[in-house]
Amino acid sequence: MLIDGKWVADWQPVQARDDKGGFVRQTSSFRHWVTPDGSAGPTGEGGFPAKAGRYRLYVALICPWASRTLIGRTLKGLRDVIPVSVVRPELGEQGWRFDDGVDAGAL
């Protein structure tokens, strides 16, 4: 997996565990908002302009959070605005591989 510009051989997707071995969610580094004009969102953080074709959603279909983003994208009517790329459900030595066999247009 390429992390901070360096290949890391034994990267694990779950990098933090509690004392019982359970998953500990990392703090998100994505705090900016997508707004109609790119202005700051409700938190006051800088925004990005809403524009068709500017953004892409990357998902692994085995991930429950990815499923939620796909549902949200559909419920908000963004299927024609935000394209999707799907990765395979296996984590390889160099990270996730994209799956050409999935019809992302159907998602």
N, C-alpha and C positions, 0 to 999 in steps of 0.2 A: 504494500500500500504506500502511496506517495503521501507523506506527511511533512508539511513545512518544507517542501522541496527536496526531501531525502527519502529514499526507499527504506521502509521498515519491514523486516522479514516476518516477524510474528505478531503483527497488529491484530488485535482482537476488537470486534465491534462493541462488546460490552466491556468498557474499560474501567468501570467503577462498580464495586460490589460492597454491600454492607457486611457486618460480621457473620451473618447467616448465609452469605453467598448470593443474596438477592440483588437485583439490578438497582443501581442508583442513577437517577436521571441527571445528566450534566446540565449546567446552566446554558441556555441557548445564547449563542453569540449574535443571533439575528433579531434585532430589536427595532429596526426601522419599518415604517409603514409604506404600503403602496396606496397612494391617494390619487384622486383624479388629476390634480395638477402638479404632483410631486412635493407638495408642502408637507410640513411636519404633521404627524398623526396625533392621536389623543394623548400620547405620552410626552409630546413635545420633541421627540426624536426626529431627525431629518427624514424626509420621505423620498419615495421614488415614484415617477409618473406612471399611471396606469396606461398601458399602450399594448395593443394586440401584437403578438410576436416578440415582445421584448423579454418575456419570461418563459421558462420551461420547468416542468415538474418532473423530477427524477424519483422513481419509486421502485421498491422491491415488494412484490405482491404478497410475500410472507409476513410483511410488517404491518401490525395493526394500526400504527400511526399513518402509514402510507395509505391504507384503506380509507381512513378518515379524511385525508386530504383529497382523495379521489371523489369521495361522497360530497365533500364541501364544494369542490370544483363543479360538480354536476348540479347541486342544489342552487348554487349561485349563478348558474347559466354561463359558465366560463369554458365549457368544453371546446368551443370554436375559437377561443382567445388564448388559452394556455395549453400548448401541446405537452404530451407526456412521453418520457423515455423510461423503459423498464429494464431493470437489472435481473440477472438470474438469481435463483434462490440460494445458490452455493457461493460461499466466500472462497475465492482462490488465493494463491500465494501473493498475487499482485492486486488484490482487492476484488470488488464486484465487477462482473462482466456484463455487458449489455446483451439483451436477449432479442435477436432479430426475429425470432419466431412468434413473438407476441404482437398481436394487432393492437397497438396503442391507440389507434383511432377509435376502437370499440370501447375504450375505457372512459 
